[in-house]
Amino acid sequence: QVQLVESGGGLVQPGGSLRLSCAASVSIFSRYAMGWYRQAPGKQRELVAVITSGGTSSYVDSVKGRFTISRDNAKNTATLQMNSLKPEDTAVYYCNARAAGSVYWGQGTQVTVSS
C-alpha cells in the first residue's frame, strides 16, 4: 500500500521560510511525478509545484522565485523549500504522487504565515 507522509509545516512570520518533506513508501519512486498542492479555507485545492520523474519542475505563478521543489530518488522523498512566505500562502499543503494512472495523496500539513 502506498503511503505519503508530509512533515515540516508550522507557523512562520511573513518573509520567513519553511521546508516541507514528503516521504513516500512506493516501489520505484523514480517513476512517479511528485507534486505539492495546497488548499486554503473556502478555496479549491490548487497545484503549487510539480517535479517529473525526469526532474523537470514547474510552479504556479504565485510562488515562482520563492518556492523550490526537489526530489531525492535514493531516499524516496520530495521536498518543497518555501522562502519569502506571505500570509496568502497559508493553507494545508498536500503531497501527491502520480504514475501510470495511479494517484496518491498524503494527509496534509498545515502552513500558517502570520505575524
C-alpha positions as CSV (number, residue, x, y, z in Angstrom):
1,Q,0.0,0.0,0.0
2,V,1.3,3.4,-1.0
3,Q,1.8,6.0,1.8
4,L,2.8,9.6,1.5
5,V,3.7,11.3,4.8
6,E,4.3,15.1,4.9
7,S,6.3,16.9,7.5
8,G,7.7,20.4,8.1
9,G,4.6,22.6,8.3
10,G,4.0,25.1,11.1
11,L,3.7,28.8,11.9
12,V,6.1,31.3,10.4
13,Q,6.2,35.1,10.2
14,P,5.8,36.8,6.8
15,G,9.1,36.7,5.0
16,G,10.2,33.5,6.7
17,S,10.9,30.1,5.3
18,L,9.7,26.6,5.8
19,R,10.8,23.3,4.3
20,L,8.2,20.6,3.6
21,S,9.1,17.0,3.1
22,C,7.2,14.1,1.7
23,A,8.3,10.6,2.5
24,A,6.9,8.0,0.0
25,S,6.5,4.3,0.6
26,V,6.3,3.3,-3.0
27,S,8.2,0.9,-5.2
28,I,10.2,2.5,-7.9
29,F,9.8,6.0,-6.6
30,S,11.7,7.4,-9.5
31,R,8.8,6.6,-11.9
32,Y,6.5,9.0,-10.1
33,A,5.8,12.6,-10.8
34,M,5.7,14.3,-7.4
35,G,3.6,17.4,-6.7
36,W,2.7,19.7,-3.9
37,Y,-0.9,21.1,-3.7
38,R,-2.4,23.4,-1.2
39,Q,-5.9,24.2,0.0
40,A,-6.8,27.4,1.9
41,P,-10.1,27.7,3.8
42,G,-13.0,28.2,1.4
43,K,-10.9,27.7,-1.7
44,Q,-10.3,24.9,-4.1
45,R,-7.1,22.8,-3.9
46,E,-4.5,24.1,-6.2
47,L,-1.3,22.8,-7.7
48,V,1.7,24.6,-6.3
49,A,4.6,22.8,-7.8
50,V,5.4,19.6,-9.6
51,I,8.6,17.7,-10.5
52,T,8.5,15.0,-13.1
53,S,10.2,11.6,-13.0
54,G,12.9,13.2,-15.2
55,G,13.5,16.1,-12.8
56,T,11.7,18.9,-14.7
57,S,9.9,21.2,-12.3
58,S,7.1,23.8,-12.8
59,Y,5.3,26.2,-10.5
60,V,2.1,28.2,-10.2
61,D,2.9,31.8,-10.9
62,S,2.2,33.0,-7.4
63,V,5.2,31.0,-6.0
64,K,7.7,31.3,-8.8
65,G,11.0,32.6,-7.5
66,R,10.1,31.8,-3.9
67,F,9.4,28.1,-3.8
68,T,11.7,25.2,-5.0
69,I,10.6,21.6,-5.4
70,S,13.2,18.8,-5.4
71,R,13.4,15.1,-5.1
72,D,15.8,12.5,-3.8
73,N,15.1,9.2,-5.5
74,A,17.6,7.4,-3.3
75,K,15.6,8.4,-0.2
76,N,12.1,8.3,-1.7
77,T,11.5,11.9,-0.7
78,A,10.2,15.1,-2.3
79,T,10.8,18.5,-0.8
80,L,9.3,21.9,-1.1
81,Q,11.5,24.7,0.1
82,M,9.4,27.8,0.7
83,N,11.0,31.2,1.1
84,S,9.7,34.7,1.4
85,L,6.4,33.4,2.7
86,K,3.3,35.5,2.6
87,P,0.1,35.4,4.5
88,E,-1.7,34.2,1.3
89,D,0.5,31.1,1.4
90,T,-1.4,29.9,4.4
91,A,-3.1,26.6,3.6
92,V,-2.9,22.9,4.2
93,Y,-0.2,21.5,1.9
94,Y,-0.6,18.1,0.4
95,C,2.0,15.8,-1.3
96,N,0.9,14.0,-4.4
97,A,2.4,11.1,-6.3
98,R,1.3,10.2,-9.8
99,A,2.3,7.5,-12.3
100,A,0.7,5.2,-14.8
101,G,-2.8,6.3,-14.0
102,S,-2.4,5.9,-10.2
103,V,-2.6,8.9,-7.9
104,Y,-1.8,9.0,-4.3
105,W,-2.2,11.8,-1.6
106,G,-0.7,12.5,1.7
107,Q,-2.7,13.6,4.8
108,G,-1.6,17.2,4.5
109,T,0.4,19.5,6.7
110,Q,-0.7,23.0,7.9
111,V,1.3,26.0,6.9
112,T,0.3,29.3,8.6
113,V,2.0,32.6,7.7
114,S,1.2,35.2,10.3
115,S,2.7,37.9,12.4
